[in-house]
Amino acid sequence: MSRPPDCLRLFLAGDVMLGRGIDQIQAQSCDPQLFERFVPSAQDYVTLAERTSGEIPRGVGPDYVWGDLLEDLEARTVDLRLVNLETTITSDGENDPRKGIHYRMHPANVALLTAAKVDAVTLANNHMLDWGRGGLAETLATLDRAGIARAGAGWDEAEAFAPLRMPLAGGGRFVVFSVALGDSGVPASWAATPDQPGVACAEPRDVAARLTAQLSEIRQPGDIVAVSIHWGENWGYRVAPAHRALAEAVVGQGVDLIFGHSAHHPRAAAVMRGRLLLYGAGDLVNDYEGIGGQEDFRPELVLGYVADFRRDGGALVALEMLPYRLHRFRLERADREARDWLAGRMDREARAFGGRVRATAQDTLRFEWDEP
């Protein structure tokens, strides 16, 4: 995708889960013990994947999991890279007994994020306190030491809800709010309070009101504003009316990008008032290979998003979707059959919101919409 002039180019990816099996194939890893009902060890997820896909190397380098993605991003000259990190970074902490699934990766494996040149992560999601507030504290400290910006969790409520403000070359800022809704499975007790660490968790009405108040205080000329929202269930394409209403409300307040995630597969992309809405970016990386039961969604097929926004107003100029297959815990470029399946499914969902998705001669997907 050629780069338009006077644009900010972002790479966006939904849930990045680098724990459990993926953590176990790194040079350093956490204690593999799990507290899941049917799987007692993180090593079992490696075994499951190998039964499906063949042998997975051990002691891999930090670039292994990203596979073909790294070359594809270098070719596109991306300004900033933003992902939703759905993994606690800790080798300590105590698992939350109210949760059935607990994700964590060893602090040494923050190198995976730096290998992908991730500039910032959003943390408001339903796995950030899987290993308690001690695990969250180590996550925050590890990201800070690595120089990776963050939003959506913090040492108290003010920090958790505070927007990330990233200066842009030539002036202006990329401003990112990160929040989770309760319907994504975030326990109410995880919410940050004035005197307790936690995640930025709120219900739709409160999110809209809080954003309105914060934007009026912090927005400056030249800012491009994004809201990352962890919302909804893990499977299914339906966009809840409450989610659509929230998107409309925050776009009406001047937000330029709705970056939604939670479902394990991509959902509809849309444009509203010239602004990009990703109702569900889907997973980018996980260790679910070999786990059956949701084959209709093709969960092994994932997307990364390269989006261009006008620097003088934040309107969407172009959106390219990069299709990959997760194979042996590694991102591989999708073959023609997989690309065409993703194009058809994403086109179907986009048309419900007035958009279209086309396969390109470069084996990527292009999102199209009608200008107002």
N, C-alpha and C positions, 0 to 999 in steps of 0.2 A: 504494500500500500504506500504510494508516494505521499510524502509529507506536505500538507498544505502550509502556506506561509502564515505567520502570525497566529500559530496555534500552540496550545499545550497538549502534548501527547502523553497519555497515561496508559500504563499496563495495569489492569485490574484482574484479580482472581478471587474466587470465593473461598470456601473453606480449605485451608491448608492444614492437614493433620499429619504431623511428623513423628507421632508417638508410637507406642506399642511395637508392631512388627518393623516399621521403618526405623525406629530408634535401635532396635536390636541388631540391625545389619551394619550399623556405624562402628567406627573404631572404638568409641566409648558408648556405653548405654546404661540405662537404669536397671535396677533389680527387675527381672522379668515377671515377678509375681503379680497376678491380677486378682481382682475381687469380683469377677463376673460369674454369673450363674453356671455357665457351661464351659468357659475357657479359663483355666487357672494360670496360664503363662503367656506372656507376649510372644514367646518363641513359637507358640502354636499358630499364630497368624502368619508367620513366615512359612511354616509347614503347609498350611492351607493354600497359600499362594503357589508354592512350589508344586503341589499336586496338580494344579491347574496349568501352570505356565512353564515349569521346569526350574532348574536350579537357580537360586539367587545368590550372588556373591556376598561374602561377609567382609567386614572391615573396609567398606567402600569409602571413597572420598566424598566430600560434601557436595560435589556437583553431580553425583551419580543420579539421584532421584529426579533431577530436573531434565535430564536427557536432552532431547532436541529443542526444548523450550529456550535454552540459553542462546543457542545460535540464532534462533528465530527472533529473539528480542534484540540482539545486537544488530541484526540486519535492519531493524525498524527505528533505531535511534529514539528510544523512549526517554522522556524527560524524568518521569517518576514511576516507581513501581509500588503498588499498594495491594496487600492481600489481607484476608481475614484469617488470623492465626487461631486455629481451634485446638491448640495444644498448650498445656502448661509446661513451662521450662523449669524443671526441678528434678533433683534426684532424692529429694527429701519430702517432707510434708506427710499428712495423713489423708487417706482416701475418704471422701465424703460418703458415709454409709447409706445415705438416702439415694445415691446415684448407683445405677447398675453398671455403668461404663465409665472408665477413668482413663483419660489421655495424659501422658507426660513424655517429655524427652529430656535427655541429659543436657545440662547447661552447656557442655562442650559442643553440643550439636546446634547451638545458635549459628555455628559456621555454615549450616545449610542455608540459612536466610541470607547471610552475607555473600555466599557463593552465587546466589541468584540476584545479588545487588538489590535486595528489597530495601526500599527507602523507609517504608512505614508499614505498620500493622494495626489492624483494628482488633480489639480484645473483648468487646461486649458480645459474649456468646455463652452457650450453655455448657462449656467445658473448662472455662478459665479458673474455676475454683474446684475442679475435680479433686485436687490434692490440698484442699483447705486454704486458709489465708496465708499459711506459711509458704505453700507452693506458689500462690499469687505473688507474694513478696519477692521470692527468688526470681520469678518471671520478670517482674518489673525491673529489678536490679540488673538482671542479665541483659535485657534489651537495652537498658541505658548504657551499660558498659560497652556493648557492641555498636553503639551509635545508631540504633534503629529507632526511629520515632514511633510513638504509640498514642492511641486514643481508645477510650471506652472502658478502662479500668484504672484504678488508682488507689492511693493510700487513704483517700476519703472521698466523700461525695463530690466535692468541688473539683478534685482532680479527675475523677472518673468521667464526669460530664463535660470537662473542659475540652474545647476543640483543639485539635492539632493545627498549628499554623506554620506552613513551610514556605519560606521566601522563594520567589521565582526569579530566574535571571531576567533582567530587564524591567523588574518591578512587579508589584502585586504579590499575592500569596495564594497557595493552595490550602484551603481550610477544610478540615475533616472532622465532623462529629461522628461518634460511634455510640450506638445504643442498641439494646436488645429488648424485645417484647417478651412478655411472659409466655406467649403461645409457642415460643421456640424451645421451651423446656427449662428455662432458667429458674431455679428455685428462688422464691421470694427472699429467703434468708441470705442470698448472695448479693443483694443490692447494697451498694456502697451507701454509707450514712455519714453524717458530719463527723463521727468519731470512730468509724470503722472502715477498713479497706473493703473493696468489692468492685462489682461491675456497674456500669450505667444501665440500669434496668428500669423501665417505666411502661405504662400503658399508652396507647396511641394518643389520647387526648392530652396527657401530660407531656408527651414527647413534643407535640406540636406547640404547646404553650411555652415550653422551655426553650425550644429553638427560636421561636419568635422573639422572646426576651433577649436571648444571647446574641442573635444576629443584629438586633438593633444596637447593641453595645459594641460589638467588635468589628462589624463589616467595614472594610475600607475600599476605596476605588481600586479596581484592578483585581480584586479577589475573585477566585473561582471556588465555590462552596460545594462540598459533597457531604451527604449523610449516609453513613453505613448503618444498615438495619438488619439485625439477625431476627428473622420472623418466620413463623409458620412451621409446618410439619416437614418431616424428612422426605416424604414421597408424595407425588401428585402435582398436577399442573395448574390446578385451580388457584386463582388469585383471590384471596379473601376480600370481601367488600371493605372491611376495616383497613386493610393494607392499601387498597387503592385510594380510599378516602384520605389516609395519612399522607400518601405520596402527593395527592393533589394539594393538600393543605400546605405542605412544606415547600413544594414548588411555587405555590402562590406567595410564599414569603421570600422568594428569591434564591432558593437552593437550585444549583445547576446540575446536580447528579444525585440520583438515588441508587445506592449500591447495596442491593438486597442479597441475602444469602440465608441458608439454613438447610434447604432441601439438598439431597445428595446428587441431584441432577439439575441441569440448567432449566430455568423457566423463561417466561416471555421477556423480551426486550421491547421497549416502547419509547415513544417521544411524546412529551407533553409540553406545550408552549416552547418548543425548541430545546427542551432539556431531556437528557437521557435518564430513563428508568430501567434498571435491571431488576426485575422482580425476583429473580433468583439466579445468581451467577453459577450455582452448583459447586461441587467439590472440584479442586484442582489436583490435590494429592491426598491419598489415604492408603490404608492397608487392608482394604475390603476384598481384595482379589481372592477368588476362591470361595467367597461367601455367596450362596445362592438365595433365591427367593424373590428377587426384584428384577428378573431378566427383561421384562417388558420396558424398563426404563434405560436399559443398556448402561448401567452405572460405571462400566469400565471406560466409557467415552466421556471426555471432559473438554471444557473450553477455557481458554484464556482470552481476554478482551483487550484490544488496543483501540483506544478512543481518542479522537482529536476534538478539542474544544476551542472556540474562539477566545483569544486572550482579551478581547475588548468587550466581553459580555457573557461568556460562559456557554453560549449555544453550542449544541453538538454539530460538528462538521462531518465526521465520518466515524463508523464503527466497524472494525474488522474482528472476527472471531477466529481464533486459532484452535483447530481441532486436534486432540491427542487421544491416544489409547494408553491407559495404565497397564503396563506389562512388566512383570518381575519388579514391581515397585519403582518403575521408571516411566517417564513420559516419552512416548514414541509418537511421531507424526501419524495421524490416522490415515489408513489406506482409503482408496476411493469409495469402497462400499460403506465404510464407517462415516466418512465425510458426507456422503449423500444421505445417509440415514439421519445424521445430525441436522443437515440442511432442511430435510423434509419436516422433521419434528419441530425445529425452531421456527420454520416458516409458518407451520400450522399455528403455533402459539402466538407469533408476532401478528398474524392477520387478525386475531381477536382484538388487537389494539391499534389497528390501522397501519401496521408495518409489514415488511416482507424480509425474507432471508434467502439469499442466493448463494450457490456454490460458485467459486471463482476458478479460473484457469490455473491459479497458483495453489489450488487445493486448500483454500481457506474458505470462510463464509463471510459474506458481506451483508450487513443490515441496511435496509433501505426504508425510507418513509416519505410520505407526501409533505411537501412544504406547506405551511399554513397559508 
